[in-house]
Amino acid sequence: MTETFNITIIGAGVIGLAIAETLSTKYDGVLVVEKNPSFGQETSSRNSEVIHAGIYYPNEFLKAVFCPEGNQLLYELCKKRNIPHKRLGKIIVATDDEECLALDGIKKHAERNGISDLTFLGRSQLQTLEPEINAKAALFSPSTGIIDSHNLMRSFYIQTESNGAIIALRSEVTAIHIENGTYLVEINGGEYRLHTRVLINSGGLHADRIASLAGIDIDQKDYRLKYCKGNYFFASPAPKLSHLVYPVPPRNTVSLGIHATLDLNNRIKFGPDSRYVREIEYTVDENRKESFYQSIRKYLPGINMQSLQPDMCGIRPKLQGPNEPYRDFVVQDEKEAGYPGLINLIGIESPGLTSCIAIARYVSSLVEPYL
Ligand SMILES: Cc1cc2nc3c(=O)[nH]c(=O)nc-3n(C[C@H](O)[C@H](O)[C@H](O)COP(=O)(O)OP(=O)(O)OC[C@H]3O[C@@H](n4cnc5c(N)ncnc54)[C@H](O)[C@@H]3O)c2cc1C
């Protein structure tokens, strides 16, 4: 006899774990399956760990809703559970007249997204805040910060288990069938089989493949993921910065530009850049040093190219390919496609970490009709 669960969540990254905690407070019979030997070993531990404010996303996108809501929820949770974080603030710097004009547009756009706390900084205010930065003007976002994402995930993990849910590691979903109105899920090539009423696919870089295992036509639904690598470099000796420093995002690109982020140990890293790749492979491309240097020196003229050292990299699960229009998160109950109770989360790139609790709450609302 195969065991039947109410809810099975595929993937123990920050999204799967946030969902698992939220759902296990409401329902019994919650299972998380993760193919790796531990949680959070993929994109959730290969990112900038920035709690974003939600400035840039197109108005009508889920990203524009989940990010500011998630920002607030994350700060509240960090405070309640003593998860290391810092509300450092972010400075968006304009180095020429065109970028100065763009700052105005960024502020207006943010206001349309409900972000009303951005303020302009003139050259002298900027000099006081960040003496090593050279820019004509800037915008300051006080609600941007950083978080220890591993501790966040650990907190979700512990709470999920103490709510009575099961987290099964080294358990890869290898097949999904529909049987008697439930999903029959095969783990590790049939080593274990289970039934589940609701199946949540938060498989990160593999979420498109998992959707197709269930029978979804991922090309017809436009769910096929493209991998977009982001390299980071650190500087030694490091410049002295006390805020997150971002350039005005370059037009028609898939990233926010090479920015400077601090971690909770005050270590500064630069990046991520963006390059579409075919494979998931985590070597930092050292040849990117020159282009990092050229980008950084525009706002940090004291940076020395020799000081830049390869750090780490992550891969964005993107729905849009090179030069294609920007895409939103997919968070979808597939009932219209004939798969009721299959909830796909696809293309959960940035600001996924910031949005995790808001996404979890939304998923909970999708699950409700089934249980
Ligand atoms: C370079 C970079 C920088 C970023 N910076 C930020 C930032 O500063 N702020 C921010 O808010 N967001 C940021 N993000 C985005 C954020 O990291 C992601 O949105 C988030 O980590 C996605 O979490 P996830 O749980 O969906 O995916 P993952 O962390 O990849 O988790 C998916 C899990 O599913 C498991 N899995 C996959 N297939 C199977 C299977 N068949 N069976 C069982 N398990 C399976 C995987 O092993 C993995 O553990 C960044 C992303 C990148 C790449």
The ligand as a Tripos MOL2 file, in Angstrom:
@<TRIPOS>MOLECULE
LIG
   53    58     1     0     0
SMALL
NO_CHARGES

@<TRIPOS>ATOM
      1 C1         22.7670   35.2730   -8.8900 C.3       1 LIG1
      2 C2         21.4670   35.3760   -8.1430 C.ar      1 LIG1
      3 C3         21.2490   36.4260   -7.2640 C.ar      1 LIG1
      4 C4         20.0380   36.5530   -6.5840 C.ar      1 LIG1
      5 N1         19.8850   37.5320   -5.6540 N.ar      1 LIG1
      6 C5         18.7180   37.6410   -4.9710 C.ar      1 LIG1
      7 C6         18.5560   38.6320   -3.9790 C.ar      1 LIG1
      8 O1         19.4900   39.3490   -3.6410 O.2       1 LIG1
      9 N2         17.3390   38.7790   -3.3930 N.ar      1 LIG1
     10 C7         16.2870   37.9670   -3.7330 C.ar      1 LIG1
     11 O2         15.1900   38.1990   -3.2170 O.2       1 LIG1
     12 N3         16.4350   36.9800   -4.6250 N.ar      1 LIG1
     13 C8         17.6280   36.7720   -5.2380 C.ar      1 LIG1
     14 N4         17.7950   35.7650   -6.1350 N.ar      1 LIG1
     15 C9         16.6930   34.8380   -6.3640 C.3       1 LIG1
     16 C10        16.5800   33.7570   -5.2860 C.3       1 LIG1
     17 O3         17.8450   33.2240   -4.9830 O.3       1 LIG1
     18 C11        15.6450   32.6520   -5.7940 C.3       1 LIG1
     19 O4         14.4270   33.2510   -6.2020 O.3       1 LIG1
     20 C12        15.3290   31.6130   -4.7450 C.3       1 LIG1
     21 O5         16.4850   31.1530   -4.1080 O.3       1 LIG1
     22 C13        14.5990   30.4680   -5.4080 C.3       1 LIG1
     23 O6         14.3480   29.4830   -4.4500 O.3       1 LIG1
     24 P1         13.7170   28.0960   -4.8640 P.3       1 LIG1
     25 O7         13.3840   27.3930   -3.6070 O.co2     1 LIG1
     26 O8         12.6300   28.3260   -5.8730 O.co2     1 LIG1
     27 O9         14.8570   27.3620   -5.7020 O.3       1 LIG1
     28 P2         16.1280   26.4800   -5.1890 P.3       1 LIG1
     29 O10        16.8390   27.1100   -4.0820 O.co2     1 LIG1
     30 O11        16.9120   26.1560   -6.4210 O.co2     1 LIG1
     31 O12        15.4330   25.1730   -4.6580 O.3       1 LIG1
     32 C14        14.8490   24.2180   -5.4970 C.3       1 LIG1
     33 C15        15.0680   22.8540   -4.8350 C.3       1 LIG1
     34 O13        14.3630   21.8690   -5.5680 O.3       1 LIG1
     35 C16        15.1330   20.6850   -5.5430 C.3       1 LIG1
     36 N5         14.7150   19.8130   -6.6380 N.ar      1 LIG1
     37 C17        14.7850   20.0840   -7.9590 C.ar      1 LIG1
     38 N6         14.3170   19.0310   -8.6750 N.ar      1 LIG1
     39 C18        13.9280   18.0850   -7.7760 C.ar      1 LIG1
     40 C19        13.3550   16.7930   -7.9040 C.ar      1 LIG1
     41 N7         13.1000   16.2320   -9.1000 N.pl3     1 LIG1
     42 N8         13.0830   16.1010   -6.7730 N.ar      1 LIG1
     43 C20        13.3460   16.6260   -5.5430 C.ar      1 LIG1
     44 N9         13.8990   17.8500   -5.3740 N.ar      1 LIG1
     45 C21        14.1810   18.5680   -6.4730 C.ar      1 LIG1
     46 C22        16.5560   21.2060   -5.7280 C.3       1 LIG1
     47 O14        17.5250   20.2470   -5.3370 O.3       1 LIG1
     48 C23        16.5480   22.4590   -4.8630 C.3       1 LIG1
     49 O15        16.9860   22.2220   -3.5490 O.3       1 LIG1
     50 C24        19.0060   35.6090   -6.8150 C.ar      1 LIG1
     51 C25        19.2290   34.5390   -7.6970 C.ar      1 LIG1
     52 C26        20.4520   34.4100   -8.3410 C.ar      1 LIG1
     53 C27        20.6990   33.2490   -9.2520 C.3       1 LIG1
@<TRIPOS>BOND
     1     1     2 1
     2     2     3 ar
     3     2    52 ar
     4     3     4 ar
     5     4     5 ar
     6     4    50 ar
     7     5     6 ar
     8     6     7 ar
     9     6    13 1
    10     7     8 2
    11     7     9 ar
    12     9    10 ar
    13    10    11 2
    14    10    12 ar
    15    12    13 ar
    16    13    14 ar
    17    14    15 1
    18    14    50 ar
    19    15    16 1
    20    16    17 1
    21    16    18 1
    22    18    19 1
    23    18    20 1
    24    20    21 1
    25    20    22 1
    26    22    23 1
    27    23    24 1
    28    24    25 2
    29    24    26 1
    30    24    27 1
    31    27    28 1
    32    28    29 2
    33    28    30 1
    34    28    31 1
    35    31    32 1
    36    32    33 1
    37    33    34 1
    38    33    48 1
    39    34    35 1
    40    35    36 1
    41    35    46 1
    42    36    37 ar
    43    36    45 ar
    44    37    38 ar
    45    38    39 ar
    46    39    40 ar
    47    39    45 ar
    48    40    41 1
    49    40    42 ar
    50    42    43 ar
    51    43    44 ar
    52    44    45 ar
    53    46    47 1
    54    46    48 1
    55    48    49 1
    56    50    51 ar
    57    51    52 ar
    58    52    53 1
@<TRIPOS>SUBSTRUCTURE
     1 LIG1         1 GROUP 0 **** ****
